Amino acid sequence: MAESDVQARIRELIEKNRVILFMKGNKLMPACGFSANVVGILNSLGAQYETVNVLADAGIRQGIKDFSSWPTIPQLYVDGKFIGGSDIVREMYEKGELAPLLQQKS
């Protein structure tokens, strides 16, 4: 089965950006509390990351859920791997597991 255009776009975004957050709104103006929570955590860790506003593109909004088999937004990817949504990111942050993942590789 051929990959849809939306799935191909999502794959390309994930491959091009080491740390990428699919969220409602953007890092300057999160449009929901869960997205704001993840942005706050990433900012507190000094992470370099890009965001994709799923509200601006209905295809991406549904497509990212299909891509990851995860039903909710936001979704964080690091080094091409799906990390999780707001609760998982918060849990990893609190356990000290997120910061090492986000360290820039030399």
HUMOVEN-V105192 format. One record per residue. N is the residue number from 0. RES is the residue in one letter. PHI is phi in degrees with one decimal (none if undefined). Layout:
BEGIN
n->N res->RES phi->PHI
n->N res->RES phi->PHI
END
This chain:
BEGIN
n->0 res->M phi->none
n->1 res->A phi->-73.0
n->2 res->E phi->-71.2
n->3 res->S phi->-68.6
n->4 res->D phi->-58.7
n->5 res->V phi->-64.1
n->6 res->Q phi->-63.2
n->7 res->A phi->-64.6
n->8 res->R phi->-63.9
n->9 res->I phi->-62.3
n->10 res->R phi->-58.5
n->11 res->E phi->-62.4
n->12 res->L phi->-60.2
n->13 res->I phi->-67.9
n->14 res->E phi->-73.2
n->15 res->K phi->-79.2
n->16 res->N phi->-116.7
n->17 res->R phi->-59.1
n->18 res->V phi->-127.2
n->19 res->I phi->-138.3
n->20 res->L phi->-119.4
n->21 res->F phi->-87.8
n->22 res->M phi->-147.0
n->23 res->K phi->-91.6
n->24 res->G phi->90.9
n->25 res->N phi->-138.5
n->26 res->K phi->-64.2
n->27 res->L phi->-85.4
n->28 res->M phi->-140.1
n->29 res->P phi->-59.7
n->30 res->A phi->-105.4
n->31 res->C phi->-153.4
n->32 res->G phi->-63.1
n->33 res->F phi->-66.8
n->34 res->S phi->-64.1
n->35 res->A phi->-61.4
n->36 res->N phi->-61.1
n->37 res->V phi->-67.8
n->38 res->V phi->-59.1
n->39 res->G phi->-60.4
n->40 res->I phi->-65.4
n->41 res->L phi->-60.6
n->42 res->N phi->-64.8
n->43 res->S phi->-65.2
n->44 res->L phi->-90.6
n->45 res->G phi->68.2
n->46 res->A phi->-69.4
n->47 res->Q phi->-92.6
n->48 res->Y phi->-152.5
n->49 res->E phi->-111.5
n->50 res->T phi->-125.5
n->51 res->V phi->-124.6
n->52 res->N phi->-82.5
n->53 res->V phi->-70.0
n->54 res->L phi->-71.3
n->55 res->A phi->-84.5
n->56 res->D phi->-150.5
n->57 res->A phi->-61.8
n->58 res->G phi->-62.3
n->59 res->I phi->-67.0
n->60 res->R phi->-58.3
n->61 res->Q phi->-80.4
n->62 res->G phi->-61.3
n->63 res->I phi->-68.4
n->64 res->K phi->-65.1
n->65 res->D phi->-68.0
n->66 res->F phi->-58.7
n->67 res->S phi->-95.1
n->68 res->S phi->56.6
n->69 res->W phi->-125.3
n->70 res->P phi->-81.8
n->71 res->T phi->-122.9
n->72 res->I phi->-114.2
n->73 res->P phi->-81.1
n->74 res->Q phi->-135.9
n->75 res->L phi->-105.6
n->76 res->Y phi->-121.1
n->77 res->V phi->-131.8
n->78 res->D phi->52.2
n->79 res->G phi->79.8
n->80 res->K phi->-109.2
n->81 res->F phi->-71.4
n->82 res->I phi->-91.3
n->83 res->G phi->152.8
n->84 res->G phi->-98.6
n->85 res->S phi->-56.4
n->86 res->D phi->-65.1
n->87 res->I phi->-66.6
n->88 res->V phi->-61.9
n->89 res->R phi->-62.9
n->90 res->E phi->-62.5
n->91 res->M phi->-63.9
n->92 res->Y phi->-61.8
n->93 res->E phi->-64.8
n->94 res->K phi->-84.5
n->95 res->G phi->79.4
n->96 res->E phi->-88.9
n->97 res->L phi->-80.2
n->98 res->A phi->-53.8
n->99 res->P phi->-62.0
n->100 res->L phi->-63.0
n->101 res->L phi->-85.8
n->102 res->Q phi->-57.0
n->103 res->Q phi->-63.0
n->104 res->K phi->-83.1
n->105 res->S phi->-87.6
END
